[in-house]
Amino acid sequence: MTKVTGTCDSHFAAVADLIQSKIDADEELGASFVVNVDGKNVVDVWGGYADAAKTKPWEENTITNVWSSSKTIVSLAALLLVDQGLLDPFEKVSKYWPEFGVNGKENVEVRHLLSHSSGVSGWEDHMTVQEVCDIPSSTARLAAQAPWWTPGKASGYHSITMGHLIGELILRITGKTMEQLVADELATPLHADFQFGVKRSDYLRTAEIIPPPAPPADWKHKPSADAPGVDMTSIFAKTLMNPVMDANIANQDLWRSAVVPAANGYTNARGLARLLSFVTCNGTIGSTALLKPSTVDLIFNQQTLGPDSVISVTTRFGIGFGLNGAGPGSAGHWIPEGKVCFWGGWGGSIVLCDVGRGVTITYVMNKMSNAGLGSGNAKEYVRAVYRALGVAIPEESYEGVEVRKA
């Protein structure tokens, strides 16, 4: 049995105890968790195991694939260019990337890519994982196809394509690939342990991803072409089933050696918190200024509010992040009121930037659940943090656990 270790302000002791209880009960395999308040980590803990066989403890520098929590770094990279005056979120994409402005995409704006509303949430052509990992070719396919809905009128979660689309903008503007820009201007200067894909030299500290349990046979969102009730011509199916992703890919050389910015960031909770706490702190921590407050405010410029065509729940998107306040049963409805932006990754990882309260919460784990925007564990941890802060939390019953307001 491994013990949760690290640093934890006594005010948040219940959070570390809760994570330990989850590990002890095998509800968690390995995980890291950070709470940053006003730029300082008040909780930075880790524990459990980095492998299914429980032979390798999860260490301080353990990293793993965080799936769509990677999108928070993609958005941060785009906002950095906005802040530098190189990218205008209200400008047409075709200004920077002329080949994109065809087949009904002539009026797609940069903000539409950052709010999952461009109509290019997947590939029209049949795709393999190998083809998705071929960034130049798969991105050119996106540039040539028509949108699946009127751009800007609704959201359809850009599960994989967001990284390709924003990455191409970055390449056209700076001459750098997404991974180069993030390494040169974010991860390295800010001393953040984050990378797209993972270097072979880091394999020994990379935690094994444990795929989520198979969904019920009658689950309508089962990722299989022969699942009952799935319309393979729907935006949902064309986005999330082309190709069907097997989570085991995160443990394989193909995925680890590739750069798929929307989905294959490798990091831990501390790495995410180091970068995203600049959002929470209105762009500046100590003497380091990354973004102007006005750039952070752009995140909260609501772009869409309504049922998402891909993830099938009501979502509220700003520029680059999901926003709370979309109503009961919506994505993020379990997050307290206030100026909060967030996103999460397949299996349960989460990034939450509470700008109004100066609180950043990040959670990374390797045992996946059937969740995309906050697993049961993630929600319990976040709620424990807000209880410690004395903040009221929404009522919700999930996974058999009744949670009441603090």
KOLDRENKE-695571 format. One record per residue (C-alpha): residue number from 1; x, y, z. Coordinates in steps of 0.5 Angstrom, whole numbers, plus 2048, in hexadecimal, padded with zeros to 3 digits. Layout:
BEGIN
PT   num    c1    c2    c3
PT   NUM     X     Y     Z
...
//
This chain:
BEGIN
PT   num    c1    c2    c3
PT     1   800   800   800
PT     2   803   807   7FE
PT     3   801   80D   802
PT     4   7FF   814   7FF
PT     5   805   818   800
PT     6   808   81F   7FE
PT     7   806   826   801
PT     8   7FF   828   804
PT     9   7FD   82E   808
PT    10   7F9   82B   80E
PT    11   7F3   82F   80C
PT    12   7F2   82A   806
PT    13   7F4   824   80A
PT    14   7ED   821   808
PT    15   7EF   821   801
PT    16   7F5   81D   802
PT    17   7F1   818   806
PT    18   7EC   817   801
PT    19   7F1   815   7FC
PT    20   7F4   810   800
PT    21   7EE   80D   802
PT    22   7EC   80C   7FA
PT    23   7F3   809   7F9
PT    24   7F2   805   7FF
PT    25   7EB   802   7FC
PT    26   7EE   801   7F5
PT    27   7EA   807   7F3
PT    28   7F0   80A   7F1
PT    29   7F7   807   7EE
PT    30   7FB   80D   7EE
PT    31   7FA   814   7EE
PT    32   7FD   81B   7EF
PT    33   7F9   821   7F1
PT    34   7FB   828   7F2
PT    35   7F7   82E   7F5
PT    36   7FA   835   7F3
PT    37   7F8   83B   7F7
PT    38   7FA   842   7F4
PT    39   800   83F   7F1
PT    40   802   83B   7F6
PT    41   801   833   7F7
PT    42   7FE   832   7FE
PT    43   7FC   82A   7FC
PT    44   801   827   7F8
PT    45   800   81F   7F9
PT    46   801   818   7F5
PT    47   800   811   7F7
PT    48   7FE   80A   7F5
PT    49   802   806   7EF
PT    50   804   808   7E8
PT    51   803   801   7E5
PT    52   7FD   7FC   7E6
PT    53   801   7F7   7E9
PT    54   802   7FC   7EF
PT    55   80A   7FB   7EE
PT    56   80C   802   7ED
PT    57   80A   807   7F2
PT    58   807   80E   7EF
PT    59   80D   813   7F0
PT    60   80D   81A   7F1
PT    61   810   81B   7EA
PT    62   80B   815   7E7
PT    63   807   818   7E0
PT    64   802   814   7DC
PT    65   7FD   816   7D6
PT    66   7F8   81B   7D8
PT    67   7F4   81A   7D2
PT    68   7EF   821   7D1
PT    69   7F2   824   7D7
PT    70   7F8   826   7D2
PT    71   7F3   82A   7CE
PT    72   7F4   82F   7D4
PT    73   7FB   830   7D2
PT    74   7F9   831   7CB
PT    75   7F4   836   7CC
PT    76   7FA   83A   7D1
PT    77   7FE   839   7CB
PT    78   7F9   83D   7C6
PT    79   7F8   842   7CC
PT    80   7FF   843   7CC
PT    81   7FF   845   7C5
PT    82   7F9   84A   7C6
PT    83   7FD   84D   7CC
PT    84   803   84E   7C7
PT    85   7FE   852   7C2
PT    86   800   84C   7BD
PT    87   7F9   849   7BD
PT    88   7F2   84C   7BD
PT    89   7ED   848   7C0
PT    90   7E7   84B   7BC
PT    91   7EB   84B   7B5
PT    92   7EA   846   7B0
PT    93   7EE   840   7B0
PT    94   7EF   841   7A8
PT    95   7F3   847   7AA
PT    96   7F9   843   7AD
PT    97   7F7   83C   7A9
PT    98   7F4   83E   7A2
PT    99   7F3   836   7A0
PT   100   7EE   836   7A6
PT   101   7E9   83B   7A3
PT   102   7E6   836   79E
PT   103   7DF   832   79E
PT   104   7DB   836   7A3
PT   105   7E1   838   7A8
PT   106   7E2   83F   7A5
PT   107   7DF   842   7AB
PT   108   7E2   83E   7B0
PT   109   7E5   842   7B5
PT   110   7EB   840   7BA
PT   111   7E6   840   7C0
PT   112   7E2   83B   7BD
PT   113   7E8   836   7BD
PT   114   7E9   838   7C4
PT   115   7E2   837   7C6
PT   116   7E1   830   7C2
PT   117   7DC   834   7BE
PT   118   7DF   834   7B7
PT   119   7DB   82E   7B4
PT   120   7E2   82A   7B3
PT   121   7E1   825   7B9
PT   122   7E4   81F   7B6
PT   123   7E6   81C   7AF
PT   124   7E1   81B   7A9
PT   125   7E6   816   7A6
PT   126   7E7   80F   7AA
PT   127   7ED   810   7AE
PT   128   7F2   80B   7B2
PT   129   7F6   80D   7B8
PT   130   7FC   80D   7B4
PT   131   7F9   812   7AF
PT   132   7F7   816   7B5
PT   133   7FE   816   7B8
PT   134   800   819   7B1
PT   135   7FF   820   7B2
PT   136   801   823   7AC
PT   137   7FC   81F   7A8
PT   138   7F6   81E   7AD
PT   139   7F6   826   7AE
PT   140   7F6   827   7A6
PT   141   7F0   822   7A6
PT   142   7ED   827   7AB
PT   143   7EE   82D   7A7
PT   144   7EB   82A   7A1
PT   145   7E4   827   7A3
PT   146   7DE   82B   7A5
PT   147   7DB   82D   7AC
PT   148   7D6   828   7AF
PT   149   7D2   82E   7B1
PT   150   7D1   835   7B0
PT   151   7D8   838   7B4
PT   152   7D7   83C   7BA
PT   153   7D0   83A   7BB
PT   154   7D1   834   7C0
PT   155   7D6   830   7C3
PT   156   7D8   829   7C1
PT   157   7DE   826   7C5
PT   158   7E5   826   7C1
PT   159   7E7   820   7C4
PT   160   7EE   81F   7C0
PT   161   7ED   825   7BB
PT   162   7EE   82B   7C0
PT   163   7F5   829   7C0
PT   164   7F6   828   7B9
PT   165   7F3   82F   7B7
PT   166   7F6   833   7BD
PT   167   7FD   830   7BB
PT   168   7FC   832   7B4
PT   169   7FB   839   7B6
PT   170   801   839   7BA
PT   171   805   836   7B5
PT   172   803   83B   7B0
PT   173   804   841   7B4
PT   174   80A   83F   7B8
PT   175   80D   83A   7B4
PT   176   80E   836   7BA
PT   177   80A   82F   7BB
PT   178   805   82F   7C1
PT   179   80A   82B   7C5
PT   180   810   830   7C3
PT   181   80C   836   7C5
PT   182   809   833   7CC
PT   183   810   830   7CD
PT   184   814   837   7CC
PT   185   80F   83C   7CE
PT   186   80B   838   7D4
PT   187   80E   832   7D7
PT   188   815   833   7D7
PT   189   815   83A   7D9
PT   190   810   839   7DE
PT   191   813   833   7E1
PT   192   80D   82E   7DF
PT   193   80D   827   7DE
PT   194   809   826   7D8
PT   195   80A   823   7D1
PT   196   806   821   7CB
PT   197   808   81A   7CA
PT   198   80D   817   7CF
PT   199   815   816   7CE
PT   200   817   80F   7CE
PT   201   81C   812   7D4
PT   202   816   813   7D8
PT   203   812   80D   7D7
PT   204   815   80A   7DE
PT   205   811   810   7E1
PT   206   80B   80F   7DD
PT   207   805   80C   7E0
PT   208   801   806   7DD
PT   209   7FA   808   7DB
PT   210   7F5   804   7DD
PT   211   7EF   804   7D8
PT   212   7E8   805   7DB
PT   213   7E3   7FF   7DC
PT   214   7DF   7FD   7D6
PT   215   7D9   801   7D5
PT   216   7D2   7FD   7D6
PT   217   7D0   7F9   7CF
PT   218   7CA   7FE   7CE
PT   219   7CE   804   7D0
PT   220   7CC   809   7CA
PT   221   7D3   80C   7CA
PT   222   7D7   806   7CA
PT   223   7DD   807   7C5
PT   224   7DB   802   7C0
PT   225   7D8   802   7B9
PT   226   7D3   7FC   7BB
PT   227   7D1   7FF   7C2
PT   228   7C9   7FF   7C2
PT   229   7C6   806   7C1
PT   230   7CC   809   7BE
PT   231   7CB   80D   7B8
PT   232   7D2   80D   7B4
PT   233   7D0   813   7B0
PT   234   7CF   817   7B6
PT   235   7D4   81D   7B8
PT   236   7D5   819   7BE
PT   237   7D7   812   7BB
PT   238   7DB   816   7B5
PT   239   7DF   81A   7BB
PT   240   7E0   815   7C0
PT   241   7E0   80E   7BC
PT   242   7E5   810   7B6
PT   243   7E9   80D   7B8
PT   244   7E7   809   7BF
PT   245   7EC   80B   7C4
PT   246   7EF   805   7C8
PT   247   7F2   808   7CF
PT   248   7F7   803   7CF
PT   249   7FA   807   7C9
PT   250   7FD   80C   7CE
PT   251   802   806   7D0
PT   252   804   805   7C9
PT   253   80A   808   7C6
PT   254   806   80A   7C0
PT   255   802   80F   7C4
PT   256   808   811   7C9
PT   257   80C   813   7C3
PT   258   807   817   7C0
PT   259   804   81E   7C1
PT   260   7FC   81E   7C1
PT   261   7FC   825   7C5
PT   262   7F4   824   7C7
PT   263   7F5   81D   7CA
PT   264   7FD   81B   7CC
PT   265   800   820   7D1
PT   266   804   81C   7D6
PT   267   804   81F   7DD
PT   268   802   81F   7E4
PT   269   7FE   824   7E8
PT   270   804   828   7EA
PT   271   805   829   7E3
PT   272   7FE   82B   7E1
PT   273   7FE   830   7E7
PT   274   804   833   7E6
PT   275   802   835   7DF
PT   276   7FA   836   7E0
PT   277   7FB   83A   7E6
PT   278   7FD   840   7E2
PT   279   7F6   840   7DF
PT   280   7F3   840   7E6
PT   281   7F8   846   7E9
PT   282   7F6   84A   7E3
PT   283   7FC   849   7DF
PT   284   801   84B   7E4
PT   285   805   847   7EA
PT   286   80A   84A   7EE
PT   287   80F   84E   7E9
PT   288   80D   84A   7E3
PT   289   807   84D   7DF
PT   290   805   848   7D9
PT   291   7FE   84B   7D7
PT   292   7FB   851   7D8
PT   293   7F4   851   7DC
PT   294   7F0   853   7D6
PT   295   7F3   84D   7D3
PT   296   7F0   849   7D8
PT   297   7EA   84C   7D8
PT   298   7E9   84A   7D1
PT   299   7E8   843   7D4
PT   300   7E2   845   7D7
PT   301   7DF   848   7D1
PT   302   7D9   843   7D0
PT   303   7D9   840   7C9
PT   304   7D4   83B   7C9
PT   305   7CF   838   7CE
PT   306   7CA   832   7CC
PT   307   7CA   82B   7CB
PT   308   7D1   828   7C8
PT   309   7D0   824   7C2
PT   310   7D6   81F   7C4
PT   311   7D6   81F   7CC
PT   312   7CE   81F   7CC
PT   313   7CE   824   7D2
PT   314   7CD   82B   7D3
PT   315   7D3   82F   7D2
PT   316   7D5   836   7D3
PT   317   7DC   838   7CF
PT   318   7E0   83E   7D0
PT   319   7E6   83F   7CC
PT   320   7EB   839   7CD
PT   321   7E7   836   7D3
PT   322   7E1   833   7D6
PT   323   7DD   838   7DA
PT   324   7D9   836   7E0
PT   325   7D2   839   7E1
PT   326   7CE   835   7DC
PT   327   7C9   833   7E0
PT   328   7C7   82C   7E3
PT   329   7C9   826   7E0
PT   330   7CE   829   7DC
PT   331   7D6   828   7DB
PT   332   7D9   82B   7E1
PT   333   7D2   82C   7E5
PT   334   7D6   829   7EB
PT   335   7DA   82F   7EB
PT   336   7D9   835   7F0
PT   337   7D6   83C   7ED
PT   338   7DB   841   7EC
PT   339   7E0   843   7E6
PT   340   7E3   83C   7E5
PT   341   7E5   838   7DF
PT   342   7E7   831   7DE
PT   343   7E8   82B   7DA
PT   344   7EA   824   7DB
PT   345   7EC   81D   7D8
PT   346   7EA   817   7D6
PT   347   7EA   812   7DC
PT   348   7E9   818   7E1
PT   349   7EF   81D   7E1
PT   350   7ED   824   7E2
PT   351   7EF   82B   7E2
PT   352   7EB   830   7E6
PT   353   7ED   838   7E6
PT   354   7E9   83C   7EB
PT   355   7EB   843   7E9
PT   356   7E7   846   7ED
PT   357   7E9   843   7F3
PT   358   7F1   842   7F1
PT   359   7F0   83A   7F2
PT   360   7F3   835   7ED
PT   361   7F1   82E   7ED
PT   362   7F5   828   7E9
PT   363   7F4   821   7EA
PT   364   7F7   81B   7E6
PT   365   7F6   814   7E6
PT   366   7F8   80E   7E2
PT   367   7F2   809   7E4
PT   368   7ED   80C   7DF
PT   369   7E5   80C   7E0
PT   370   7E0   80D   7DB
PT   371   7E0   814   7DC
PT   372   7E2   81A   7D8
PT   373   7E1   820   7DC
PT   374   7E2   81E   7E3
PT   375   7E2   817   7E6
PT   376   7DE   816   7ED
PT   377   7E5   816   7F0
PT   378   7E7   81D   7ED
PT   379   7E0   820   7EF
PT   380   7E1   81D   7F6
PT   381   7E8   820   7F6
PT   382   7E6   827   7F4
PT   383   7E0   827   7F8
PT   384   7E5   826   7FE
PT   385   7E9   82C   7FC
PT   386   7E3   830   7FC
PT   387   7E1   82E   803
PT   388   7E7   82F   806
PT   389   7E7   836   802
PT   390   7E0   837   805
PT   391   7DD   838   7FE
PT   392   7D6   835   7FD
PT   393   7D5   830   7F8
PT   394   7CF   82D   7F4
PT   395   7CB   828   7F6
PT   396   7CC   821   7F2
PT   397   7CC   81A   7F2
PT   398   7D1   816   7EE
PT   399   7D3   80F   7EE
PT   400   7CF   80D   7F4
PT   401   7D2   813   7F8
PT   402   7CE   818   7FB
PT   403   7D1   81F   7FB
PT   404   7CE   825   7FF
PT   405   7D0   82C   7FF
PT   406   7D5   82E   804
//
